[in-house]
Amino acid sequence: MAETFTVACIQTTSQPDPAATMAAITPLIHQARAEGADFITTPEVVSMLGPRGSVLANAQPMEAHDGVKAFQDLAISTGAWLLAGSMVVKLGEERLANRSMLFAPDGKLVTTYDKIHMFDVDLVGGESYRESNTYQPGDRAVTADLPWGKLGMTICYDMRFPYLYRDLAHAGADFLTVPSAFTVPTGKAHWHVLLRARAIETGCFVFAAAQCGQHFPKRKSYGHSVIISPWGEVLADGGEEPGVITAEIDVAKVKEARQMVPSLFNDRPYTRPEAAQRDAAE
């Protein structure tokens, strides 16, 4: 097993039109490979981001998904491991999946992960989101073997649920992907601190490719794709514009961090308190 590799996070501004969106991200993926990336990651909803009606109209099932074919071709042409952070997959007339997909260098679709936690929130300033109205939540955590170690796959809002990441680490994950389309208000407040916490708690590297900029009149994303070490250090930050960030990953840093603070191995059983009945607005 190789001891080091180069990871890239692609930062882009996906649009409602899938063809235009893929045309914009394709050269960034090739740029990442030209810069030496062995594993290239892309943001949540990487092939299109638009209003609900537009997304429903353009969604495709897995067996006939243009984005899947495009990413398979990109994996083959670059010869890199490639993560489609997530793409919208049609499950029925009014139901979709927000699905992360890992492709091997030969174009094989290695595994998929459907976003478990739905972003159903009302933000100060009037922004409101109800993912559960359209998306079918996933119901399983997913790991996959890379040439350098084990990957744990998550998506965006999942990062607010630390038990998922601890479970992935206990299942052997060395690296965590968190492709995202974070809102600007929540990004400014929580993006970096939550991702650094997930890295520190698990002793894993975190690769979080993010959307940035204005997607359509009512939707803007925070950007700041980040690569974070198991000690919580930000190794690279993508700022607010489309582009590519890379970092060399020393896999030995996972073991080193876990030996210095072995909290991942210090779990103890305990009796949980009875859960309180709360309204989401409280």
JOBEL-V338051 format. One record per residue. N is the residue number from 0. SS is DSSP state (alpha for helix, beta for strand, coil for the rest). NEAR is the number of other C-alpha atoms within 12 Angstrom. Layout:
n/ss/near
N/SS/NEAR
N/SS/NEAR
This chain:
n/ss/near
0/coil/12
1/coil/14
2/coil/17
3/beta/20
4/beta/25
5/beta/31
6/beta/44
7/beta/47
8/beta/53
9/beta/52
10/beta/48
11/beta/50
12/coil/44
13/coil/43
14/coil/33
15/coil/30
16/coil/27
17/alpha/31
18/alpha/20
19/alpha/20
20/alpha/28
21/alpha/32
22/alpha/24
23/alpha/25
24/alpha/37
25/alpha/35
26/alpha/22
27/alpha/31
28/alpha/47
29/alpha/32
30/alpha/26
31/alpha/35
32/alpha/33
33/alpha/21
34/coil/23
35/coil/24
36/coil/32
37/coil/35
38/beta/44
39/beta/50
40/beta/52
41/coil/52
42/coil/53
43/coil/48
44/coil/48
45/coil/51
46/coil/45
47/coil/43
48/coil/43
49/coil/30
50/coil/24
51/alpha/26
52/alpha/15
53/alpha/17
54/alpha/31
55/alpha/28
56/alpha/23
57/alpha/30
58/coil/37
59/beta/29
60/coil/24
61/alpha/24
62/alpha/13
63/alpha/14
64/coil/21
65/alpha/23
66/alpha/38
67/alpha/36
68/alpha/24
69/alpha/29
70/alpha/43
71/alpha/30
72/alpha/26
73/alpha/35
74/alpha/36
75/alpha/23
76/alpha/22
77/alpha/31
78/coil/27
79/coil/38
80/beta/43
81/beta/47
82/beta/54
83/beta/53
84/beta/47
85/beta/43
86/beta/48
87/beta/45
88/beta/40
89/beta/26
90/coil/23
91/coil/18
92/coil/18
93/coil/21
94/coil/25
95/beta/33
96/beta/40
97/beta/48
98/beta/42
99/beta/46
100/beta/48
101/beta/41
102/beta/36
103/coil/31
104/coil/27
105/coil/20
106/coil/26
107/coil/24
108/beta/27
109/beta/25
110/beta/25
111/beta/33
112/beta/39
113/beta/35
114/coil/41
115/coil/30
116/coil/30
117/coil/27
118/coil/32
119/beta/19
120/beta/19
121/beta/17
122/coil/17
123/coil/12
124/coil/10
125/coil/11
126/coil/18
127/beta/16
128/beta/23
129/beta/18
130/alpha/25
131/alpha/22
132/alpha/17
133/coil/28
134/beta/33
135/coil/26
136/coil/27
137/coil/24
138/coil/16
139/coil/18
140/coil/32
141/beta/34
142/beta/32
143/beta/32
144/beta/24
145/beta/32
146/coil/22
147/coil/26
148/beta/30
149/beta/26
150/beta/37
151/beta/44
152/beta/49
153/beta/52
154/beta/51
155/alpha/43
156/alpha/34
157/alpha/35
158/alpha/36
159/alpha/25
160/coil/22
161/alpha/23
162/alpha/17
163/alpha/32
164/alpha/41
165/alpha/31
166/alpha/26
167/alpha/33
168/alpha/38
169/alpha/26
170/coil/25
171/coil/26
172/coil/37
173/coil/42
174/beta/46
175/beta/54
176/beta/53
177/beta/49
178/beta/50
179/beta/51
180/coil/45
181/coil/40
182/beta/35
183/alpha/28
184/alpha/21
185/alpha/27
186/alpha/29
187/alpha/18
188/alpha/14
189/alpha/21
190/alpha/34
191/alpha/35
192/alpha/22
193/alpha/29
194/alpha/47
195/alpha/33
196/alpha/29
197/alpha/42
198/alpha/43
199/alpha/35
200/alpha/37
201/alpha/43
202/coil/42
203/coil/46
204/beta/49
205/beta/50
206/beta/55
207/beta/56
208/coil/54
209/beta/52
210/beta/51
211/beta/39
212/beta/29
213/beta/26
214/beta/29
215/beta/20
216/coil/13
217/coil/18
218/beta/28
219/beta/29
220/beta/40
221/beta/36
222/coil/43
223/coil/42
224/coil/47
225/beta/47
226/beta/43
227/beta/45
228/coil/40
229/coil/39
230/coil/31
231/coil/29
232/coil/26
233/beta/28
234/beta/29
235/beta/28
236/beta/30
237/coil/31
238/coil/27
239/coil/28
240/coil/22
241/coil/32
242/beta/34
243/beta/43
244/beta/43
245/beta/38
246/beta/32
247/beta/27
248/beta/32
249/beta/26
250/coil/29
251/alpha/26
252/alpha/27
253/alpha/38
254/alpha/27
255/alpha/19
256/alpha/27
257/alpha/27
258/alpha/18
259/alpha/16
260/coil/18
261/coil/18
262/alpha/18
263/alpha/30
264/alpha/16
265/coil/14
266/coil/12
267/coil/9
268/coil/6
269/coil/6
270/coil/7
271/coil/8
272/coil/6
273/coil/6
274/coil/7
275/coil/9
276/coil/8
277/coil/7
278/coil/6
279/coil/9
280/coil/9
281/coil/6
